[in-house]
Amino acid sequence: GQVVLQMAAATPCKICLGIERAEVPSRYAESMNKNFRTWMQWYGKKYGEYKLLKGDFLTEEHREKINQATIVFVNNFAFGPAVDHQLKERFADLKDGARIVSSKSFCPLNFRITDRNLSDIGTIMHVSEMSPLRGSVSWTGKPVSYYLHIIDRTKLERYFQRLKKPQLKHGE
């Protein structure tokens, strides 16, 4: 809930949507929501539309909302390989230019497309590490890096264009 409320307060997003699966963080989000509205009203501050939902990000009911998103934040630091794989499958449907900010990268920073990894999500995204801010707050005792992924299907198109070039030179 905290990220959603921060975005609603600080950005002109059309809508900020938070989906929390775990019971305790979901209850904290409800409490933060009440406090957020109270303090924003007290200070006369405007904020964007937002929704905090308890549920599973990966269920079918949320698919269309996520596919329409231009920015997705996912704290996948503690997720295992199965959930990360499901997230990759979901993110493969995002529009070009969509941004995913995560606490664990979905592909290596130095990902290179080869004929062996054509089905990997790294073929349609650029990923970069965002340096932690000095003095930032974290749920761990150490600074946490985040990763910015930008969906770009032209990356895969360029790979196939490069494969065609040698054939064109040989008159095929």
C-alpha positions in Angstrom: 0.0 0.0 0.0 2.8 2.4 0.8 4.1 2.6 -2.8 0.6 3.0 -4.2 -0.2 5.8 -1.8 3.1 7.6 -2.5 2.5 7.4 -6.3 -1.1 8.6 -5.9 0.2 11.6 -3.9 3.2 12.5 -6.0 2.4 11.7 -9.6 -0.3 12.4 -12.2 -0.9 8.7 -12.8 -4.4 7.9 -14.2 -4.9 5.3 -11.5 -2.6 3.6 -9.0 -3.5 0.0 -8.2 -2.1 -2.1 -5.4 -2.7 -5.8 -5.1 -1.5 -7.5 -1.9 -1.8 -11.2 -1.4 -0.6 -11.6 2.2 -3.0 -11.0 5.1 -0.8 -8.9 7.4 0.5 -6.4 4.7 -3.0 -6.1 3.4 -4.3 -5.1 6.8 -1.5 -2.6 7.1 -2.5 -1.2 3.7 -6.0 -0.6 4.9 -4.7 1.3 8.0 -2.3 3.3 5.8 -5.2 4.1 3.5 -7.3 5.6 6.3 -4.4 7.6 7.6 -3.4 8.8 4.1 -6.9 10.1 3.4 -7.1 11.8 6.8 -3.8 13.6 6.4 -4.3 14.5 2.8 -7.6 16.1 3.7 -6.1 17.8 6.8 -3.4 19.4 4.7 -5.7 20.1 1.8 -3.6 18.1 -0.6 -5.0 16.5 -3.8 -4.1 13.0 -4.9 -4.8 10.8 -7.8 -7.2 7.9 -8.0 -6.0 4.7 -6.4 -7.3 1.3 -5.3 -5.8 -1.1 -2.7 -7.0 -4.6 -3.2 -6.4 -7.9 -1.3 -5.9 -10.6 -3.8 -3.4 -12.3 -6.1 -1.7 -10.3 -8.8 -1.5 -13.4 -11.0 -5.2 -14.3 -11.1 -7.2 -13.9 -14.3 -9.4 -11.2 -12.8 -6.4 -8.7 -12.7 -4.9 -9.6 -16.1 -6.5 -6.8 -18.1 -5.7 -4.2 -15.5 -2.0 -5.2 -15.5 -1.9 -5.4 -19.3 -3.1 -1.8 -19.5 -0.4 -0.6 -17.0 2.4 1.7 -18.1 4.3 1.2 -14.8 4.3 -1.9 -12.6 6.1 -2.2 -9.3 6.7 -5.7 -7.9 8.5 -6.5 -4.7 9.7 -10.0 -5.8 12.7 -10.2 -3.6 11.4 -13.1 -1.6 9.5 -14.8 -4.4 10.7 -18.2 -5.6 11.4 -19.3 -9.2 7.8 -20.5 -9.7 6.2 -17.1 -8.9 8.9 -15.3 -10.8 8.2 -17.4 -13.9 4.5 -16.6 -13.6 5.3 -12.9 -13.4 7.4 -13.2 -16.5 4.6 -14.8 -18.4 2.2 -12.0 -17.2 4.7 -9.2 -18.1 5.2 -10.7 -21.6 1.7 -9.3 -22.4 2.6 -5.7 -21.4 2.6 -3.0 -24.1 5.9 -1.7 -25.6 7.3 1.0 -23.4 5.7 -0.4 -20.2 8.1 -0.2 -17.2 8.5 -2.8 -14.5 10.3 -1.8 -11.3 11.3 -4.8 -9.2 13.5 -5.8 -6.3 14.9 -8.7 -8.3 15.8 -8.7 -12.0 13.7 -10.8 -14.3 16.7 -11.4 -16.6 20.5 -10.8 -16.4 21.7 -7.2 -16.8 23.9 -8.4 -19.7 21.3 -10.5 -21.4 22.1 -11.3 -25.0 19.6 -12.9 -27.4 20.7 -16.2 -28.9 18.8 -19.0 -30.7 18.7 -20.9 -27.4 16.9 -18.2 -25.3 14.3 -16.9 -27.8 11.4 -17.7 -25.4 13.0 -15.8 -22.5 11.4 -12.5 -21.5 14.9 -10.9 -21.8 14.4 -10.9 -25.5 11.7 -8.2 -25.2 13.0 -6.0 -22.4 15.9 -3.8 -21.4 17.0 -4.1 -17.8 19.1 -1.8 -15.7 19.9 -1.6 -12.0 18.8 1.5 -10.1 21.3 2.5 -7.4 19.9 2.7 -3.9 19.4 6.2 -2.6 21.6 7.1 0.3 19.6 7.2 3.5 16.7 5.2 2.0 14.4 3.0 4.1 14.5 -0.7 3.6 13.0 -3.8 5.2 16.5 -5.2 5.5 19.6 -3.8 7.2 21.3 -3.2 3.8 20.5 -0.9 0.9 18.2 -2.6 -1.7 18.7 -2.2 -5.4 15.8 -2.0 -7.7 15.7 -3.0 -11.4 14.0 -1.1 -14.2 12.8 -3.2 -17.0 11.4 -1.6 -20.2 9.4 -3.7 -22.6 10.8 -3.3 -26.1 9.8 -5.9 -28.7 12.0 -4.1 -31.3 14.9 -5.7 -29.5 13.8 -9.1 -30.8 12.9 -7.7 -34.2 16.5 -6.3 -34.5 17.9 -9.8 -33.6 16.0 -11.4 -36.5 17.0 -8.6 -38.9 20.6 -9.2 -38.1 20.1 -12.9 -38.8 18.7 -12.1 -42.2 21.5 -9.8 -43.2 24.1 -12.5 -43.9 21.5 -14.3 -46.1 20.8 -11.1 -48.1 24.5 -10.7 -48.8 24.7 -14.1 -50.3 21.8 -13.4 -52.7 19.3 -15.7 -50.9 
